[in-house]
Amino acid sequence: MKMVVSLPDQENEYQLLQAADARATAARLGFDVDVLDAESSPVLQIQQIFKATRADPAAIVVEPFTSDGIVRIARHCLQARIAVAFLNATAADIGSVRQEAPDVPLLIVSSDQVDIGRVQARQLRALRPTGGHVLYIQGPATASASQERYAGLREGLDGSDITLTVLDGHWTESSAFAAVRSWLRLKLWETSPVDVVAAQDDSMARGARRAIETSPEVAARWAQVEYVGIDGVPDVGQRMVSEGQLAATVVMPSNTGPAMEALYRALREGTLPDSISLATRSYPDESELARIGRARAKRRKPSPAVLHD
């Protein structure tokens, strides 16, 4: 048996975790796996997948760069009689596509992306109990994970005194660095100082921090800015929290191994759920984060540059 795993990039540490999980799962279950790097290009990703299907693998596991190609990829795989799983992505009409070949496994494996946004909103409320301005870096606007995380965040911040400025990134440190540097050139930071930088993954949080810290005038005025992210890979995001580079992250487990194992069992035993949802959690724990936020609020002195009440 051979499977193909298509990931959006190999620059993001979460995708490196997914790739490592894919290889470990294949070794444990005793089959071959090819891990494809789409290099942050949705066009290249589809080309790679279509080429891979010509080698007739048993299954293809895809974390799509955007949600636009999900139905196209699913239909192509089902027509080729190749089992397919999608990671951290949804499409409204995937159910109707599944009915076109109901005997070919089609699986969605994801953490609850909306709830991830809610968790991050609670982290922000804990860090800024009296409100503040958050610079928010999201993933590609066409990616369902990005859309759902943002929706959950807005829901979770409803009724708070936290305001957002939203920038677009592409799940990578370099994209967030470029987006924040471009925003800083507009000089809006002079009248809209930032209290927290929140990113939809830890890589982008790191890129945003680097952009701010390499802008001397901004760094001097924003010395107390805090950073939060998502992914929480143990030796990256969680370590960044422990070292004080991040105030918090949302721990999201790899989806690749569970997807591959489910497809493996489906191909051998003929049973498969339509979807698998994996739990996420705040790091540090939300109660601990609230305690830290209250303590910091007591120590925090008003800055003459801060315009919030």
C-alpha positions in Angstrom: 0.0 0.0 0.0 1.1 3.5 -0.8 -0.3 6.9 0.3 0.4 10.4 -0.8 0.2 13.4 1.6 0.0 16.9 0.2 0.8 19.7 2.5 0.7 23.5 1.7 4.3 24.1 2.7 7.3 22.9 4.6 8.2 26.3 6.1 5.5 26.3 8.8 6.4 24.2 11.9 2.9 22.8 12.1 3.3 21.4 8.5 6.7 20.0 9.5 4.9 18.3 12.4 2.3 17.0 9.9 5.0 15.6 7.6 6.8 13.9 10.4 3.5 12.4 11.6 2.8 11.1 8.1 6.1 9.3 7.9 5.9 7.9 11.5 2.3 6.6 10.8 3.4 5.0 7.6 6.3 3.3 9.3 4.2 2.1 12.1 1.4 0.6 9.9 3.8 -0.7 7.3 3.1 1.1 4.1 4.9 3.7 1.9 4.2 7.4 1.9 5.2 10.3 -0.4 5.0 13.8 1.2 4.4 16.6 -1.3 5.3 20.3 -0.6 2.9 22.7 -2.4 5.3 25.6 -1.7 2.4 27.8 -0.7 0.9 27.6 -4.2 -2.7 26.3 -4.6 -2.1 25.8 -8.3 1.1 23.7 -7.7 -0.8 21.7 -5.1 -3.5 20.7 -7.5 -0.9 19.9 -10.2 1.0 17.7 -7.8 -2.1 15.8 -6.7 -3.3 15.2 -10.2 0.1 13.9 -11.2 0.2 11.7 -8.1 -3.1 10.1 -9.0 -1.6 8.7 -12.2 0.7 6.5 -10.0 -2.5 5.0 -8.5 -1.8 5.3 -4.8 -4.3 3.7 -2.4 -5.1 7.1 -0.8 -4.3 10.8 -0.9 -4.3 13.0 2.2 -4.6 16.7 1.5 -4.3 19.8 3.6 -5.5 22.4 1.0 -3.8 25.8 0.8 -7.3 27.2 0.2 -10.8 25.8 0.2 -11.4 26.6 -3.4 -10.0 23.4 -4.8 -11.5 20.9 -2.3 -14.4 19.8 -4.5 -12.2 19.6 -7.6 -9.6 17.5 -5.8 -12.3 15.3 -4.2 -14.1 14.6 -7.5 -10.8 13.9 -9.3 -9.8 11.3 -6.6 -13.2 9.6 -6.4 -13.3 9.3 -10.2 -9.9 7.7 -10.1 -11.2 5.3 -7.3 -8.6 6.7 -4.9 -9.5 7.3 -1.2 -9.1 10.9 -0.1 -8.9 12.7 3.2 -8.9 16.5 3.8 -7.2 18.1 6.8 -8.3 21.3 8.5 -10.7 22.2 5.7 -14.4 22.0 4.8 -16.5 22.6 1.8 -20.3 23.1 1.9 -21.0 20.7 -1.0 -18.6 17.9 -0.1 -21.5 15.7 1.0 -23.0 15.7 -2.5 -19.5 14.9 -4.0 -19.3 11.9 -1.6 -22.5 10.5 -3.1 -21.0 10.4 -6.6 -18.8 7.5 -5.4 -20.2 6.3 -2.0 -18.0 3.2 -2.0 -14.7 5.2 -2.2 -13.6 6.5 1.2 -13.8 10.3 1.6 -12.9 11.7 5.0 -12.6 15.1 6.7 -10.2 15.3 9.7 -10.0 18.6 11.5 -9.9 20.3 14.8 -12.8 22.6 15.4 -11.5 25.8 13.7 -14.3 28.0 15.0 -13.6 26.9 18.5 -9.9 27.5 18.0 -10.9 31.1 17.3 -13.0 31.2 20.5 -10.1 29.9 22.6 -7.9 32.6 21.2 -10.5 35.2 21.9 -10.7 34.0 25.5 -6.9 34.3 25.7 -7.1 37.9 24.5 -9.8 38.7 27.0 -7.7 37.2 29.7 -4.6 39.2 28.7 -6.5 42.4 28.2 -9.3 42.4 30.7 -9.9 46.1 30.4 -9.7 46.0 26.5 -7.2 47.1 24.0 -6.1 47.1 20.4 -5.1 43.8 18.7 -3.1 43.5 15.5 -4.5 40.3 14.0 -2.7 38.4 11.3 -4.9 35.8 9.6 -4.1 33.1 7.0 -5.3 33.3 3.3 -8.7 34.8 3.1 -9.9 32.0 0.9 -8.9 29.2 3.4 -11.8 27.8 5.4 -9.5 27.4 8.5 -8.7 31.1 8.3 -12.3 32.1 7.9 -13.6 29.9 10.7 -10.9 30.9 13.1 -11.7 34.5 12.5 -15.4 33.9 12.9 -14.8 32.2 16.2 -12.5 35.0 17.4 -15.1 37.7 16.5 -17.8 35.7 18.3 -15.6 35.3 21.4 -14.7 39.0 21.5 -18.3 40.2 21.1 -19.1 42.6 24.0 -15.5 43.2 24.9 -13.6 46.5 24.6 -11.0 44.8 22.3 -10.6 46.3 18.8 -8.9 44.6 15.8 -6.8 45.6 12.9 -6.7 42.6 10.5 -3.8 41.8 8.2 -3.5 38.9 5.7 -0.7 36.4 5.8 0.0 33.0 4.3 0.6 30.8 7.3 4.4 31.5 7.2 6.8 33.7 9.2 8.0 35.5 6.2 4.5 36.4 5.0 3.6 37.9 8.4 6.9 39.8 8.6 6.1 41.4 5.2 2.5 42.2 6.1 3.4 43.8 9.4 6.3 45.8 7.9 4.0 47.1 5.1 1.5 48.1 7.7 4.1 49.9 9.9 5.2 51.9 6.9 1.7 53.5 6.8 2.5 55.1 10.2 -0.9 54.1 11.5 0.8 52.7 14.6 1.5 56.3 15.7 -2.2 56.9 16.4 -3.3 53.3 16.9 -0.8 51.7 19.3 -1.0 47.9 19.6 -1.4 46.1 22.9 -1.4 42.5 21.6 -0.4 40.8 18.3 -2.6 37.8 17.6 -1.8 35.4 14.7 -3.6 32.4 13.3 -0.4 30.4 13.7 2.8 30.6 15.7 4.9 31.1 12.6 3.1 34.3 11.8 3.2 35.5 15.4 7.0 35.0 15.2 7.2 36.9 11.9 5.1 39.8 13.3 7.3 40.0 16.3 10.4 40.1 14.2 8.9 42.9 12.0 8.2 45.0 15.1 11.5 44.3 16.9 13.5 45.3 13.7 11.7 48.6 13.5 13.5 50.6 16.3 11.1 53.4 16.7 8.1 51.0 16.9 9.9 48.6 19.2 10.8 51.3 21.6 7.2 52.5 21.9 5.7 49.0 22.0 8.0 47.3 24.4 5.0 45.9 26.3 3.3 44.3 23.3 2.3 40.6 23.9 2.0 37.9 21.2 -0.3 35.0 20.9 -0.5 32.3 18.2 -2.0 28.9 17.3 -0.5 25.4 16.7 1.4 24.9 19.9 4.0 22.4 18.5 5.7 21.2 21.7 9.3 22.2 20.8 8.3 25.4 19.0 5.1 27.2 20.1 5.0 25.8 23.6 8.7 26.4 24.0 8.1 30.0 22.8 5.5 30.5 25.6 7.9 29.0 28.2 10.6 31.4 27.0 8.3 34.4 27.0 8.3 35.0 23.3 4.6 34.2 23.2 2.1 35.0 25.9 -0.1 32.0 24.8 -0.8 29.6 22.0 -3.6 27.2 21.1 -2.4 23.6 20.9 -3.6 21.8 17.8 -2.6 18.2 17.2 -1.4 16.9 13.9 -4.3 15.6 11.8 -2.2 13.6 9.3 -1.7 10.5 11.4 -5.4 10.0 12.4 -6.4 10.6 8.8 -3.9 8.1 7.4 -4.8 5.5 10.0 -8.6 5.9 9.4 -8.0 5.5 5.6 -5.8 2.5 6.2 -8.5 0.8 8.2 -11.2 1.7 5.8 -9.3 0.2 2.9 -8.6 -3.0 4.9 -11.9 -3.3 6.8 -14.4 -1.2 4.8 -15.6 1.1 7.6 -15.0 4.8 7.7 -16.5 7.8 9.6 -17.5 10.9 7.5 -15.4 13.1 9.8 -13.0 13.1 12.7 -12.7 16.0 15.1 -9.6 16.4 17.3 -9.5 18.4 20.5 -7.5 21.5 21.1 -6.5 23.4 24.2 -5.0 26.7 25.5 -1.4 26.8 26.5 -1.0 27.9 29.2 -4.3 26.7 30.7 -7.0 29.4 30.5 -7.3 29.8 34.2 -3.5 30.3 34.6 -3.6 32.8 31.7 -6.4 34.7 33.4 -4.4 34.9 36.6 -1.3 36.1 34.6 -3.4 38.7 32.8 -4.9 40.1 36.1 -1.4 40.3 37.6 0.0 42.1 34.5 -2.9 44.5 34.5 -2.1 45.6 38.1 1.6 46.1 37.2 0.9 47.8 33.8 1.5 51.5 33.9 -0.4 53.7 31.4 1.7 54.7 28.4 1.5 58.3 27.0 1.2 56.7 23.6 -1.8 54.6 24.4 -5.1 56.3 23.4 -7.4 53.7 25.0 -9.4 54.6 28.1 
